[in-house]
Amino acid sequence: MPFSENMRRSMLVMLLLMFLPSVHFCLELPRGVSLAKSAFYQIGKPFNCLDGSIVLPPHKINDNYCDCADGSDEPGTPACNNGVFHCRDVQYKSVSLRSAFVNDGICGQFHFRVHFVLISALSSCWLWPHGRSRS
């Protein structure tokens, strides 16, 4: 039995309402930030380093200069040796790695073995330019 036009519209609206908030949320999260730490990174608002050392203006997040001693202001760049990059991988599972490995031109399972996470390197290779391999 075919759906009525009103029923189709209702279903479409429900689907849009289900996915719209998550898409909006993903777009508002700075690169390299995990969902668990998203409350600390509010777009357009001052950022408190996670170690509490200093407060930064929002444009200082991911500006490729390490301002916070704990590296928390650079989750999406390799600027801080002690920073953490979080990759939300839609194919398998999320993984966190040292942000020093971000955009280093090396793609391979070595990154994931270091962090004791068993995950296929192919599912997260979009983080690094294609080229050399450590696996």
RANORLIN-V140573 format. One record per backbone hydrogen bond with DSSP energy under -0.5 kcal/mol. CO is the residue of the C=O (numbers start at 0). NH is the residue of the N-H. If there is no record, write none. Layout:
co:CO nh:NH
co:CO nh:NH
//
This chain:
co:3 nh:7
co:4 nh:8
co:5 nh:9
co:6 nh:10
co:7 nh:11
co:8 nh:12
co:9 nh:13
co:10 nh:14
co:11 nh:15
co:12 nh:16
co:13 nh:17
co:14 nh:18
co:15 nh:19
co:16 nh:20
co:18 nh:22
co:19 nh:23
co:20 nh:24
co:21 nh:25
co:22 nh:26
co:23 nh:27
co:24 nh:28
co:25 nh:28
co:29 nh:32
co:31 nh:85
co:33 nh:36
co:34 nh:37
co:36 nh:39
co:37 nh:40
co:39 nh:41
co:40 nh:42
co:41 nh:44
co:45 nh:47
co:46 nh:48
co:46 nh:55
co:48 nh:51
co:53 nh:48
co:55 nh:46
co:56 nh:59
co:57 nh:60
co:59 nh:62
co:64 nh:66
co:67 nh:70
co:70 nh:73
co:72 nh:61
co:73 nh:76
co:79 nh:82
co:82 nh:98
co:84 nh:86
co:84 nh:96
co:85 nh:87
co:86 nh:88
co:86 nh:94
co:87 nh:89
co:94 nh:86
co:96 nh:84
co:97 nh:100
co:98 nh:101
co:100 nh:103
co:104 nh:131
co:106 nh:133
co:107 nh:110
co:108 nh:111
co:108 nh:112
co:109 nh:113
co:110 nh:114
co:111 nh:116
co:112 nh:115
co:115 nh:117
co:116 nh:118
co:119 nh:122
co:120 nh:123
co:120 nh:124
co:121 nh:124
co:123 nh:126
co:124 nh:127
co:126 nh:102
co:131 nh:106
//
